[in-house]
Structure formats: structure tokens, C-alpha cells
Amino acid sequence: MEALKKIKWDMIATSVMCTALGIILVIFPEAVNEMITYVLAAGLFVISILEFYNYFRQSAENTIYGNSLVFAVATLILGIIVLAKRHLIISLIPLFLGILILVSGVKKLQNSFDMLRLKISGWLTVMILAAINIVFGTVMVVYSFESAAVITILIGAGLIYSGLTDLFSTLWVSSCAKKCMKEAASVDYDDTKPVE
């Protein structure tokens, strides 16, 4: 039961974050795209500096078969490429986010099949939401190399939809599962009563 509660709250947190990210993408599409590339480049530079530090603080005997210097140089070069090819990276962001929307739809589709197998009502509603999600994600992936700002706004809308429907389906499945467990517990309880 505790494991189910943890999964439920993890799903709710993910849904809320997904919705929040969608709202940010809709309001600030271009700024978000630029910021992602700068954050990615900064992260690569930080990793590079740490790897250079690790390499030079160790003795030659300890680094002879290590890869610290290789990794440091590789991440430094990658960071420079991300900054230099910022527009290429920005054009890949919609593809990545479209894939996330698609995965979210497939997850909801699995939820609907699970509900159907458990004979929980409402599975058709979740399946329809999942189908819309999958179609939206597929469109985003197919048209991900169109105008980055427009696609980012659409992906933001998709993430908002995905997050809210994830939240709805999680709460729906959770409440139906609770009802089923209560009914199963009451049946078990009735079976233990002595026959008069």
C-alpha cells in the first residue's frame, strides 16, 4: 500500500512539473530555448573544470590508465560546440520535448489498459486522453524542425495538456483502486463471519 502511495505522489509531482514547464514554454518560448542552451553549455564547462582538477591533483601513477583528461577535454569541446551551434541545439529541443509528450501518452494508454483489465470504470476516458496525447506528441516530433518558437509554444500547450491529464488519470486510477480494495476487504470480512 505504501509503495502505491509513493507511486501516486511521484506521478502527481511529475504532472505538476510538466504543467509548470508547459506554462513557462507558452509564455517565454524563445527565452527558454536560449536559456536551455546556456545552461547545458555551463553544465558541460563545470564538468570539464572538475575533470581537469581531478586529473592534475592526482599523481601520474594514478592517472596513467584513467580517462579524466580525455573526459575534461571532451566536455570542454562539447560546451564550446553547444554555444557555437546554439541554433541547431534549439531546433532539437522541440524534438526532445515532443518525445516526452509521446511517452506520457503511451503511459496513459497503459493506465487505460490496466483499468480495463481490472474492470475499473473510466478506462475509456483515460484511453481517449492518451490517444490525443499520442497524436499531439507524434505531430510535435514530425514537425519539430519548423519554427522553433512556434513549436515550443505548441509543445508548451502539449505539456500543459499532458500534465493535467496525467494528474486527472492518476487521481482517477488511485480513487478507483481504493474503491476496489475497500470492496475486496469487505468481501473478505464477510467471508470470515460464522455461518448461522
C-alpha positions as CSV (number, residue, x, y, z in Angstrom):
1,M,0.0,0.0,0.0
2,E,2.9,2.4,0.9
3,A,4.5,1.6,-2.5
4,L,1.3,2.6,-4.3
5,K,1.1,5.8,-2.3
6,K,4.6,6.7,-3.3
7,I,4.0,6.0,-6.9
8,K,0.8,8.1,-6.8
9,W,2.6,11.1,-5.3
10,D,5.6,10.7,-7.7
11,M,3.1,10.8,-10.6
12,I,1.3,13.9,-9.1
13,A,4.7,15.7,-8.7
14,T,5.7,14.8,-12.3
15,S,2.3,16.0,-13.6
16,V,2.6,19.4,-11.8
17,M,6.2,19.9,-13.0
18,C,5.1,19.0,-16.6
19,T,2.3,21.5,-16.4
20,A,4.5,24.2,-14.9
21,L,7.1,23.7,-17.6
22,G,4.4,23.9,-20.3
23,I,3.2,27.2,-18.9
24,I,6.7,28.6,-18.9
25,L,7.3,27.4,-22.5
26,V,4.0,29.0,-23.7
27,I,4.8,32.4,-22.0
28,F,8.6,32.6,-22.8
29,P,9.3,30.3,-25.8
30,E,12.4,32.0,-27.2
31,A,13.9,32.9,-23.8
32,V,13.5,29.3,-22.6
33,N,15.2,27.9,-25.8
34,E,18.2,30.2,-25.3
35,M,18.4,29.5,-21.6
36,I,18.4,25.7,-22.1
37,T,21.5,26.0,-24.4
38,Y,23.3,28.3,-22.0
39,V,22.5,26.0,-19.0
40,L,23.7,23.0,-21.0
41,A,26.9,24.7,-22.0
42,A,27.5,25.9,-18.5
43,G,27.0,22.4,-17.1
44,L,29.5,20.9,-19.6
45,F,32.1,23.6,-18.6
46,V,31.6,22.9,-14.9
47,I,32.1,19.1,-15.6
48,S,35.2,19.9,-17.7
49,I,36.7,22.1,-14.9
50,L,36.1,19.4,-12.3
51,E,37.7,16.7,-14.5
52,F,40.7,18.9,-15.2
53,Y,41.1,19.5,-11.4
54,N,40.8,15.7,-10.7
55,Y,43.4,14.9,-13.3
56,F,46.0,17.5,-12.2
57,R,45.6,16.8,-8.5
58,Q,46.4,13.1,-8.8
59,S,49.8,11.6,-9.2
60,A,51.0,10.4,-12.7
61,E,50.9,6.8,-11.4
62,N,47.1,7.1,-10.6
63,T,46.2,8.8,-13.9
64,I,48.1,6.6,-16.3
65,Y,45.1,4.4,-17.2
66,G,42.4,7.0,-16.2
67,N,40.2,9.0,-18.6
68,S,39.9,12.2,-16.6
69,L,41.9,14.3,-19.1
70,V,40.0,12.8,-22.1
71,F,36.7,13.5,-20.4
72,A,37.7,17.0,-19.4
73,V,38.8,17.9,-23.0
74,A,35.7,16.2,-24.5
75,T,33.2,18.1,-22.2
76,L,35.1,21.4,-22.9
77,I,34.8,20.9,-26.6
78,L,31.1,19.9,-26.3
79,G,30.4,23.0,-24.3
80,I,32.0,25.2,-27.0
81,I,30.0,23.3,-29.7
82,V,26.8,23.9,-27.8
83,L,27.5,27.7,-27.7
84,A,28.7,27.9,-31.3
85,K,25.8,25.8,-32.7
86,R,23.2,27.2,-30.3
87,H,20.5,27.4,-33.1
88,L,21.0,23.8,-34.0
89,I,20.6,22.7,-30.4
90,I,17.5,25.0,-30.1
91,S,16.0,23.2,-33.1
92,L,16.5,19.8,-31.4
93,I,14.7,20.9,-28.2
94,P,11.2,20.6,-29.7
95,L,12.0,17.1,-30.9
96,F,13.1,16.1,-27.4
97,L,10.0,17.6,-25.7
98,G,7.8,16.1,-28.4
99,I,9.2,12.7,-27.4
100,L,8.4,13.4,-23.8
101,I,4.7,14.2,-24.7
102,L,4.6,10.9,-26.7
103,V,6.0,8.9,-23.8
104,S,3.4,10.5,-21.5
105,G,0.6,9.4,-23.9
106,V,1.9,5.8,-24.0
107,K,2.0,5.8,-20.2
108,K,-1.6,6.9,-20.1
109,L,-2.6,4.3,-22.7
110,Q,-1.1,1.6,-20.4
111,N,-3.1,3.0,-17.5
112,S,-6.3,2.7,-19.5
113,F,-5.5,-1.0,-20.4
114,D,-4.7,-1.7,-16.7
115,M,-8.0,-0.2,-15.7
116,L,-9.8,-2.3,-18.4
117,R,-8.1,-5.5,-17.2
118,L,-9.0,-4.6,-13.6
119,K,-12.6,-3.9,-14.7
120,I,-12.3,-0.3,-13.4
121,S,-14.8,2.2,-14.9
122,G,-13.5,5.2,-16.7
123,W,-10.8,3.4,-18.7
124,L,-12.3,4.7,-22.0
125,T,-11.9,8.3,-20.9
126,V,-8.3,7.7,-20.0
127,M,-7.8,5.9,-23.3
128,I,-9.2,8.9,-25.3
129,L,-6.9,11.3,-23.3
130,A,-4.0,9.0,-24.1
131,A,-4.8,8.9,-27.8
132,I,-5.0,12.7,-28.0
133,N,-1.6,12.8,-26.2
134,I,0.0,10.3,-28.6
135,V,-1.3,12.2,-31.7
136,F,-0.1,15.5,-30.2
137,G,3.3,14.1,-29.4
138,T,3.6,12.5,-32.9
139,V,2.8,15.8,-34.6
140,M,5.4,17.6,-32.4
141,V,8.1,15.0,-33.3
142,V,7.2,15.1,-37.1
143,Y,7.2,18.9,-37.3
144,S,10.0,19.6,-34.7
145,F,12.2,21.3,-37.2
146,E,9.7,24.0,-38.1
147,S,9.9,27.5,-36.4
148,A,11.4,26.7,-33.0
149,A,9.4,29.4,-31.2
150,V,6.0,28.3,-32.6
151,I,6.8,24.7,-32.0
152,T,7.9,25.5,-28.4
153,I,4.6,27.2,-27.7
154,L,2.7,24.2,-29.1
155,I,4.9,21.9,-27.1
156,G,4.2,24.0,-24.0
157,A,0.5,23.6,-24.7
158,G,1.1,19.9,-25.1
159,L,3.0,19.7,-21.8
160,I,0.2,21.5,-20.0
161,Y,-2.4,19.1,-21.5
162,S,-0.2,16.1,-20.8
163,G,0.5,17.3,-17.2
164,L,-3.2,18.0,-16.4
165,T,-4.4,14.7,-18.0
166,D,-1.7,12.8,-16.1
167,L,-2.9,14.4,-12.9
168,F,-6.5,13.5,-13.7
169,S,-5.8,9.9,-14.7
170,T,-3.5,9.4,-11.7
171,L,-6.2,10.6,-9.2
172,W,-8.9,8.7,-11.1
173,V,-7.0,5.4,-11.1
174,S,-6.0,6.0,-7.4
175,S,-9.6,6.6,-6.3
176,C,-10.9,3.6,-8.3
177,A,-8.1,1.3,-6.9
178,K,-9.0,2.4,-3.4
179,K,-12.7,1.6,-4.0
180,C,-11.7,-1.8,-5.4
181,M,-9.5,-2.5,-2.3
182,K,-12.3,-1.5,0.1
183,E,-14.8,-3.7,-1.7
184,A,-12.3,-6.6,-1.7
185,A,-11.6,-6.1,2.0
186,S,-15.4,-6.0,2.9
187,V,-15.9,-9.3,0.9
188,D,-13.1,-11.0,2.7
189,Y,-14.5,-9.7,6.0
190,D,-18.0,-11.1,5.2
191,D,-16.5,-14.5,4.3
192,T,-14.9,-14.8,7.8
193,K,-18.3,-14.5,9.5
194,P,-19.6,-17.7,11.1
195,V,-22.5,-19.4,9.3
196,E,-25.7,-19.2,11.4
